[in-house]
């Protein structure tokens, strides 16, 4: 579960069990928040429902503040947290493909599984497409390998790219979140939609 967990106190099996329980809790919260509704998710792109924006900004701010304070108190070593390498061009292309799929299907991978768990068949077809896409990418990887590794930036963090300390960047992100909450509220008033 991360550098906070020391295997002398929590075994690897217990660690996996805790991750499983947290995953079930996460899925439950997603479903209760309405994220199993493709209309609610698509509403983000059309402006009539910005719940997704608010939830994800809130999650980012809470996780960031948690890590910063845990680090400050010496409870976690941020240098032990794995950061995925950044390959700029594949991130841009992959983001465009996922965003297009999100708009067309009304789900992202996590919310699709959430919707399937309550019996939504449109989400099942979305997951089928997801599996086919993964298989095609895996089998066709030699054809896209050059693009996949293009623009290798290593493992920078955003605050390092901007030349800010972690604390200053944290403040900027909090202010940006408040700004986006304001924009989200404005969009919902500007593009109202009847209850669905």
N, C-alpha and C positions, 0 to 999 in steps of 0.2 A: 504493500500500500504506500510505500514511500520511505524516505530516509528517517521519518519519525519512528518507524517500527523497528525494533531491535529483535532479531530472531531468538535471542536468549530468553526473551520474555513471551514472545508470541511465535508459535511455530509457523512454518510456511503453510501448512494445511489450515491452521486457524486463520491465517492471513487471507487465504483464498475463500474461506467460509464467510469471513467478514465482508470481503469484496462482493460476494454473491448476495448477501443480505442488503448491503448498501445499494447494489444494482436493482434489486426488487423494490426497495424504497424509492429509488430514483424513478423507476418506471411508474410506480403508483402516483407519485407527485406529478409526473408528466401527464398522465391520463386525467387526474383530477383537475389539472390546470387547463384542460381542454386541448392539449396538444395532440390528441388522437383525431382531431377534426381537421380534415384537409382544408375546409373553408376558413377556419381560424388561421391556419398556417399561411395559406395563400393570401389572406387579408393583409399580411405584412407588405406584400409587393404592391397591393392596390391601395393601401393607405387606410382602409376602413377598420383594421384591427391591428394594433401594434403591440399586442401582448408579447409576441416572440422577441421583439426588440427589447422590451422592458425586462423580460425574464433573463435574457442572455447578458445584457449589460449588468443587471443586478448580480448574476452569478459571477461574472468576471471581476466585479469590484469586491465582492465578498471573498472570493478565493484569493485575490491579490492582497487584500488587507490581512487575511488570515496568514498567508505566507510571510508577509512583511513583519507582522507582530510575532509570529512563531520564531522567525529568524532573530528578531531583536531580543527575545527572551532566551535565545540559545536552545530552543526546543527542536529546531530543524536546521540542517545545513543545506542552504540553497545550492551550493556547488555540487551536491549529490543528486540533484534533480535532473533527469535526462531531458534534453531539449532536442527535438527532431532537427536534423539538418535542413536548411532552407535551400531549395532549388527553385529559383524565382519563376522560370518560364513554365515548369510543370505545375507550380502552384496557381499561376494565372489561368492556364488552360483547364486544370482540374476544377478550379473554383467556378469558371464559366460553365463547365459541363454540369457540375453539381447544382449550380444556381438555376440553370435551364431545366434540369430534371425536377428541381424543387417546385418551380413555377408550373411545369406541365403536370406533374404527379400530385402536387400538393403535400408531399411528405419529404422529410430528410430520412436517412437510414434509421436513426433512433426512433423517431416518431412513427415511422412505418411499422416497426415491430410493436410499438405501444398500441397502435390501432389494430393490428392483427390480433393482439391478445384479447381484444373485446369483440372480435368477430367481423371486422370490416374487410370485405373482399377486395375493394379497390386497393387497399394497402398490400394485400397478398400479391396482387399483380405487380405492384411497385417493387416488392421484394424479389419477385421472379426476375424482373428487369435488372435489379441490382446484382443478383447472382450471375445472370448472363453477362452483364458488363464486367464483373470481376473476372469471370472465366476468359472473356475475350481479351481483357487487358493482360492477364497472366500469360495466356498462350501467345499473344501478339507482342509481348514486351520487347523482343529483339528489334522490332520495327520502330518502336517509340523510345528506345533506351537513350538515344542521343538527346532527344527533347527532354526526357525525364530528368537527366542529370545536368541540363543546361542551366546556366546562371547560378552555380553553386556558391552560396554566400556563407557557408559554414554554419555555426550555431549562434548567431547574434540574438540578443534580446532587443526589444523595441527601444528601451531606454538607452541601451548602448548605441544603437543606430542614431538616435536623436541627441546623443551626448548629454544625457540627463542622469542624475542620481535616481535610484529606485524610488525614493520618497517623493521627489519632485514629479516624476512620471506618474506615480500613484495619485497625486493631487490633480494632475492634468486629466487623468482617466476619470476620476470622480466628477470633475467639472464637465467633461465631455458626456458622461452618462446623464447628468442633470440636463444638459443641453438637448440630448437625444430624447429624453423623457418629454421635454417641452415640445420638441418637434413632433413626437408621436401623438401627443394630445392634440396638437394643432391639426395634424393629418386626419385624425379620427373625426374632428369637427368639420373639416373641409370636405371629406369624402364619406359622409355617413352612409350606413347601409342598414336596412331593416334587419331585425333579429332573425337569425338562421338556425 
